[in-house]
Amino acid sequence: ELKVEQNPLFLSMQEGKNYTIYCNYSTTSDRLYWYRQDPGKSLESLFVLLSNGAVKQEGRLMASLDTKARLSTLHITAAVHDLSATYFCAVDIPPGTASKLTFGTGTRLQVTL
Amino acid sequence: GAVVSQHPSWVICKSGTSVKIECRSLDFQATTMFWYRQFPKQSLMLMATSNEGSKATYEQGVEKDKFLINHASLTLSTLTVTSAHPEDSSFYICSAPPTGWAEQYFGPGTRLTVT
């Protein structure tokens, strides 16, 4: 059974600080997704990582994938309040088109002034 | 980008009644759609895979007779919660990958409250 774990589950950080969210998964996959969810809303796609060593950046967020370690990271640089949300990673097994996703536990990020 | 809509966005129903939720891909065709359920402060759990023109595939522990899924066209899948009970109250989200694509697009979700 595929397990996807994130840590931390909750993160409170000050504006301007840097931090990393980790996503570990238990089965081989070379495709990983990161999503953002605001309270009461659905998912917003942040990154699609499709191969080992993939790195993508958008604004203050950068995601990377190490398929050998079965680890993805979401790095936050100089956090701002607008980044407060819950972040999920997800893996699709088996990798391929139209595969079902298994989501991580989620990390609730709170950025304080 | 690809857009997925859901209707209704929220619904309140009485215990024992049935509720239908629609998921539509607005500008692309989707052979497969997925239905997820999310309880408060929890992650998303896949309920079932909806396949156009064939039976849905349900995840372990999901009652197929309670959660009826119909994927009648390449742009529409419906989830019917039959004989709803308060424990069915949840946020239901569908997703659809354009046929042949890896990335999935999520609908805005439907919040179901059963009283």
Interface residues (C-beta under 8 A of the other chain):
Chain A: R31 Y33 Y35 G40 K41 S42 L43 S45 V48 L50 F88 D92 G96 T97 A98 S99 K100 L101 T102 F103 G104 T105 G106
Chain B: T31 T32 F34 Q42 S43 L44 M45 L46 T49 I93 S95 P97 T99 G100 W101 A102 E103 Q104 Y105 F106 G107 P108 G109 R111
